[in-house]
Amino acid sequence: MERREFLEKVGAGAALALAVTCLGACSTNVTTPSGPVDFTLDLSQTTYASLLTPGNYLITNNCVVARGTDGLYYAATVICSHQGAKNVYYNKVLNNYTCTQHGAEYSLAGKGLNGNGAGGLTIYSCVLSGTSLHVFGG
């Protein structure tokens, strides 16, 4: 094999490998978030008492559980649908869910608010009975 023929063959293969890698990396990486949850938090316990104050949140059982600025309780998966990072938190200032990995934003209903949030977010139901907050669904 001559040098020119070798470079043509290697060059074509390298270009193909590069194209496949680039196209794969540029695709929309929508990740399916975590599955169903079913747990109860006792808000009278110190561990969960922060949820008595509107605007506060905590992360437990792969969920972000928050008391919104409206005083209602909300829960969502911590797993971002953009690329699967476990970086979703409740943003008190924006009153929404935000992922610190790439800036994906979601409404409290789980609707994506920007391009990285387009895949939506799994939302769970919250029912308060006395000081027991039941989080379930998915």
N, C-alpha and C positions, 0 to 999 in steps of 0.2 A: 504494500500500500504506500502510495506516495504521500508526501507531507500535505499537499493541498487537499487530497481526497480525505485524509484523516481529519484535518481541521473542519472540512465541510460536514462530515458525519458527526463529529463531536460537537461542533457548533450548533447543528440542528437539534441534537438531543438536549443540549444544555438550554437552548431557547425554549424547547417544549417543556422541560422540567421547570424552568423559571415561570413560564406562562401559567402552568397548572398551579404552582405555588401562589402566584400573585392573584389569580382569579379566585382561588379558594380563600385567601386571606381577605379579599375584598367583598366576599359574599356577606349577606345578612346573617349573623350568627344569633338566631333566636333560640334561646334555651328554654326547655320546659321546666318551670319551677317545681318546687317540692310538692308532694302529694297532700292528701287530707290530713287535718289535725283535729284533735279533740282533747282539750285540757282546760283546767279551771285554776284561776289565780285567786288566792285569798288576799284581798287588798288591805286587810287588817294586819298582815305580816309585813315587817319592815322591808323585806326583799322587794315587795310589790307596791308599797305605800306611795311611791313616787307617782303612780298612776292616778292618785286622788287629785292631783293638780293638773288643770288643763294646760296643754302644751308639752307635757312630759311624755316620755316613751321609755320602753325597755325592750331588750331582745331576749327571747326565751323560746325554746323548742323550735328553732329555725324560723321564728316569727318576729316581726316588729309589732309590738302592741303599744298603741298610743291613745292618749286622751287628747282629742283634737282641741283646738282653740275654741270650738263651739261647745265643749264639755262632753261630747259624745265619745264613745270608745270605738276604735278602729284596729284592725289587724290585717297584716299582709305577710307574705313570705319574705325572708331576707334575701332570697335568691333573685337576682336581676335577670330579666328575660333577655337582655342584650347579649351577654356572654357568660352568664352563669356565676358571676361573682357574688359572694355572700356579703355584700356591702350596702344593702338597702337600709335606710334609716328614715325616721319621721323628721321632716324639716318644719320646725315650729314657725319660722318666719314666713315660709311659703305655704304652710298648712298642706303639705303634700308629702309624698315619698320620693326620696332622691337616692341614687346610687353614686357612691364616691368613686367608683372605678372609672367610668367614662361620662358621668353627668346625666345619666338617664333620669327622667322625671316622670312621676305618675300621680294621677289624682288619687284622692282617698277611695275612689271607686275602682281603682286599678287601671284606668285608661291612660295610655301613653300620652305625654304632653310634649315630647320632642322626638326627634328621629331615633335616638338611642332607646327611647322608651316605647317605641312603636309596637313591640310585642306584648305590651300590657303586663300586668302584675297580678298574681293570684291573691285574691282577697278572701278573708275569712269573716264569719259572722261573730258578733260579740253580744252577749246577753248578760246584763248585770242583775243580780238578785241579792239584795243586801250588800255584803262586802265580797261576794263571790262573782268573779268575772269569768264566764264560760266562753271560750274561744273554740270555734269548730267550723268544719266545712272543707271545701277544696275539691 
